Amino acid sequence: DGGITQSPKYLFRKEGQNVTLSCEQNLNHDAMYWYRQDPGQGLRLIYYSQIVNDFQKGDIAEGYSVSREKKESFPLTVTSAQKNPTAFYLCASSIPGGNGGDTQYFGPGTRLTVL
Amino acid sequence: RKEVEQDPGPFNVPEGATVAFNCTYSNSASQSFFWYRQDCRKEPKLLMSVYSSGNEDGRFTAQLNRASQYISLLIRDSKLSDSATYLCVVNLNNNAGNMLTFGGGTRLMVKP
């Protein structure tokens, strides 16, 4: 089946540890994105990549890092520098759409809790 | 002022009711618009795109008013399964790429 997968679904981390969240897609999409969602709030963009080996900071990139070595994969590392890492992390990818916009499709998310 | 604003709700409605959500956006250069649905603790899923001429998909109707910078979603004959959070999403689609800005969502609860 085609789609976007994220793993793990739930992740617990001790303070001071780095952790990497996985995002894989087999939709042949060029662009991929990482968002963070806090309870009762909208999604905020962390990083995005429009093409392999290139990525850009979003609105809240501090304390995070990414890589895009393959088209299918866009892992996100939450570093110990991120002050409030507990959140729901969503990965998305996009295809060109009509009406001037690109539609984004989301993976199932990873819920990270820092203990 | 937030870039995309929505009433967080919750909107509590009985089954069969018609309910409408509005969303306002601040950037007049925004080019495309969407409604996403998000169930509790799940990922957002595209409900429908919003076109300038308005569009309808079954019980759902979306409209865009560029002059007033707002988007609406109308749900007719509400079902229990419509209970979810509805996210208004705006795409600036400028030279920086396909940048979506999300509203905080409006929570809908349909009761029997």
Interface residues (C-beta under 8 A of the other chain):
Chain A: A31 Y33 Y35 G40 Q41 G42 L43 R44 L45 Y48 Q50 Q56 F88 L90 S94 G97 G98 N99 G100 G101 D102 T103 Q104 Y105 F106 G107 P108 G109 R111
Chain B: V4 P8 Q31 S32 F33 F34 R41 K42 E43 P44 K45 L46 S49 Y51 L87 N91 N93 A96 G97 N98 M99 L100 F102 G103 G104 G105
